[in-house]
Amino acid sequence: MIIAVFFGILILIIVGLYVAYIYIKQKFIWVVGILLLLGTLFNWFLYNKYLSKKYRIRE
């Protein structure tokens, strides 16, 4: 599960950097910042959701 989360973060970083490279050329750096922030928050939310479920099942 932790490996899956790690790869999820890695994919988000790669996609984020690619999008950032495109948008920096068009000078929309703030859009990239928002996209990266939303992606990070979404991934953190999914991680906490599945982690809390996992612990509840164990208990």
Backbone bond lengths (Angstrom), bond angles and torsions (degrees), N, CA, C in turn:
res aa  C-N    CA-C-N  psi(-1)  N-CA   C-N-CA  omega(-1)  CA-C   N-CA-C  phi
1 M - - - 1.461 - - 1.530 110.07 -
2 I 1.328 116.87 -45.71 1.467 120.57 179.23 1.528 110.38 -63.82
3 I 1.351 116.55 -36.49 1.468 120.83 177.90 1.529 110.05 -63.31
4 A 1.331 116.26 -41.64 1.468 120.98 178.76 1.526 110.71 -62.62
5 V 1.323 117.04 -42.11 1.472 121.52 178.10 1.526 109.88 -64.15
6 F 1.334 116.51 -41.25 1.464 121.03 179.00 1.521 110.99 -60.69
7 F 1.350 116.45 -45.64 1.463 119.94 178.90 1.525 111.25 -66.89
8 G 1.328 116.66 -34.49 1.466 120.60 176.10 1.515 111.16 -61.22
9 I 1.339 116.27 -44.32 1.467 121.23 177.91 1.527 110.22 -65.14
10 L 1.335 116.36 -41.65 1.461 121.35 -179.47 1.525 111.05 -61.67
11 I 1.344 116.70 -44.76 1.465 121.42 178.18 1.528 110.23 -62.21
12 L 1.340 116.59 -43.23 1.473 120.45 178.17 1.524 111.09 -60.07
13 I 1.327 117.19 -41.39 1.469 120.98 -179.95 1.527 110.34 -64.87
14 I 1.349 117.05 -45.06 1.465 121.14 -179.40 1.527 110.82 -63.06
15 V 1.330 116.26 -48.17 1.467 120.82 178.25 1.528 110.13 -62.64
16 G 1.323 116.13 -42.65 1.465 121.13 179.36 1.520 112.24 -60.11
17 L 1.336 116.80 -43.42 1.464 120.56 178.94 1.523 111.19 -66.20
18 Y 1.327 116.89 -39.46 1.466 121.31 178.51 1.524 111.14 -63.69
19 V 1.344 115.50 -46.38 1.464 121.10 177.80 1.530 109.85 -63.41
20 A 1.333 116.09 -41.71 1.467 120.82 179.66 1.526 110.56 -60.25
21 Y 1.330 116.58 -42.70 1.469 121.22 179.71 1.526 111.33 -59.89
22 I 1.338 116.49 -42.33 1.466 121.36 178.74 1.528 110.59 -67.29
23 Y 1.337 116.03 -47.76 1.465 120.13 -175.06 1.527 113.05 -71.46
24 I 1.342 117.58 -31.54 1.470 120.09 178.35 1.530 109.77 -62.31
25 K 1.330 116.81 -35.45 1.464 120.73 176.26 1.527 110.42 -61.79
26 Q 1.325 116.66 -33.19 1.464 121.54 -179.86 1.534 111.58 -94.83
27 K 1.338 116.17 2.42 1.469 123.12 177.28 1.527 113.00 61.25
28 F 1.338 116.72 40.99 1.470 121.65 174.39 1.525 108.60 -115.02
29 I 1.328 115.77 53.71 1.466 121.28 -174.95 1.527 111.14 -62.21
30 W 1.336 117.43 -34.65 1.472 120.68 -178.89 1.523 111.51 -64.32
31 V 1.342 117.42 -32.53 1.473 120.90 177.40 1.524 109.62 -63.76
32 V 1.323 115.94 -42.60 1.468 121.07 179.02 1.525 110.37 -62.13
33 G 1.327 116.13 -43.07 1.459 120.49 178.94 1.517 111.91 -58.73
34 I 1.331 115.97 -43.92 1.470 120.77 178.98 1.526 110.58 -64.74
35 L 1.341 117.02 -44.54 1.468 120.96 -179.97 1.528 111.06 -61.39
36 L 1.328 116.98 -45.13 1.464 120.57 179.35 1.519 111.25 -64.13
37 L 1.336 116.58 -40.94 1.460 121.01 179.50 1.524 110.88 -63.94
38 L 1.338 116.86 -45.58 1.468 121.09 178.75 1.525 110.73 -63.14
39 G 1.329 116.92 -42.23 1.459 121.22 178.64 1.519 111.78 -61.88
40 T 1.325 115.82 -43.11 1.463 120.73 179.42 1.524 111.26 -65.47
41 L 1.340 116.69 -45.08 1.469 120.88 179.29 1.521 110.96 -62.93
42 F 1.342 116.92 -41.83 1.463 121.45 -179.80 1.523 110.82 -63.45
43 N 1.336 116.13 -44.35 1.458 120.82 179.77 1.528 110.58 -65.45
44 W 1.343 117.28 -40.51 1.467 122.40 178.31 1.526 109.98 -63.62
45 F 1.347 117.13 -40.31 1.463 122.39 178.18 1.526 110.83 -63.03
46 L 1.341 116.94 -46.63 1.466 120.88 178.68 1.526 110.51 -62.15
47 Y 1.342 116.68 -42.85 1.460 121.44 -179.66 1.523 110.88 -59.98
48 N 1.335 117.35 -48.17 1.465 121.58 179.46 1.519 111.22 -64.56
49 K 1.330 117.21 -39.06 1.462 122.37 -179.06 1.530 110.49 -61.81
50 Y 1.336 116.34 -50.34 1.462 119.82 -178.08 1.521 111.79 -72.15
51 L 1.329 117.41 -34.66 1.459 121.03 179.83 1.525 110.16 -66.48
52 S 1.337 117.08 -43.39 1.463 120.70 -179.94 1.531 110.30 -65.79
53 K 1.341 117.39 -37.91 1.471 120.53 176.84 1.524 110.26 -63.05
54 K 1.328 115.85 -42.07 1.456 121.13 -178.83 1.526 110.51 -60.76
55 Y 1.336 116.94 -45.04 1.459 120.81 -179.68 1.523 111.71 -68.65
56 R 1.327 117.30 -35.88 1.467 120.22 178.73 1.524 110.86 -64.92
57 I 1.339 115.93 -38.21 1.465 119.76 179.58 1.535 109.68 -65.85
58 R 1.339 116.93 -40.97 1.467 120.75 -179.98 1.523 111.27 -64.08
59 E 1.319 117.06 -40.06 1.463 120.66 -179.35 1.521 109.09 -75.07
